[in-house]
Amino acid sequence: MYVCICNAIREDDLRRAALSSGGDAEATYATLGKRPNCGQCLGKAGQIIEQERALGAGQFTCEKVAI
């Protein structure tokens, strides 16, 4: 799924970048060589980044744990 249409950033790419970047969505985009254009994606991108970092740190959420 595309998170950012302007930059063609896919969710998988964003999740991988989240683990190598320590910043917010804009900083994570920069690790991909991109920067926000219209900005409509930043809220959702921020949520995905936070979720991926929590998963990477072993802090699982109900959204990712299959029951």
FIKERO-90671 format. One record per residue (C-alpha): residue number from 1; x, z, y. Coordinates in steps of 0.1 Angstrom, whole numbers, plus 5000, padded with zeros to 4 digits. Layout:
REC   seza     c1     c3     c2
REC    NUM      X      Z      Y
...
% end
This chain:
REC   seza     c1     c3     c2
REC      1   5000   5000   5000
REC      2   5012   4992   5035
REC      3   5015   5022   5058
REC      4   5027   5002   5088
REC      5   5014   4967   5092
REC      6   5034   4959   5123
REC      7   5067   4965   5104
REC      8   5055   4958   5068
REC      9   5065   4992   5056
REC     10   5051   5001   5022
REC     11   5043   5036   5012
REC     12   5070   5036   4984
REC     13   5097   5026   5010
REC     14   5085   5053   5034
REC     15   5086   5079   5006
REC     16   5122   5070   4996
REC     17   5133   5070   5033
REC     18   5116   5104   5038
REC     19   5141   5120   5014
REC     20   5171   5106   5032
REC     21   5159   5113   5067
REC     22   5154   5147   5083
REC     23   5134   5136   5112
REC     24   5098   5127   5121
REC     25   5081   5094   5113
REC     26   5100   5076   5141
REC     27   5133   5088   5128
REC     28   5123   5079   5092
REC     29   5113   5044   5104
REC     30   5148   5041   5120
REC     31   5164   5047   5086
REC     32   5146   5016   5075
REC     33   5158   4997   5105
REC     34   5124   4997   5121
REC     35   5106   5013   5150
REC     36   5069   5019   5157
REC     37   5052   4992   5176
REC     38   5015   5000   5181
REC     39   5019   5036   5168
REC     40   4986   5037   5149
REC     41   5004   5044   5116
REC     42   5024   5074   5128
REC     43   4998   5101   5119
REC     44   4994   5089   5083
REC     45   5032   5081   5080
REC     46   5039   5117   5091
REC     47   5016   5131   5064
REC     48   5032   5110   5037
REC     49   5067   5120   5048
REC     50   5058   5157   5048
REC     51   5042   5154   5014
REC     52   5072   5136   4999
REC     53   5096   5162   5013
REC     54   5075   5190   4999
REC     55   5074   5173   4965
REC     56   5112   5168   4967
REC     57   5116   5205   4974
REC     58   5094   5214   4944
REC     59   5065   5225   4966
REC     60   5037   5206   4948
REC     61   5003   5200   4963
REC     62   4970   5195   4947
REC     63   4970   5159   4958
REC     64   4999   5150   4935
REC     65   4993   5172   4905
REC     66   4971   5157   4878
REC     67   4946   5181   4863
% end
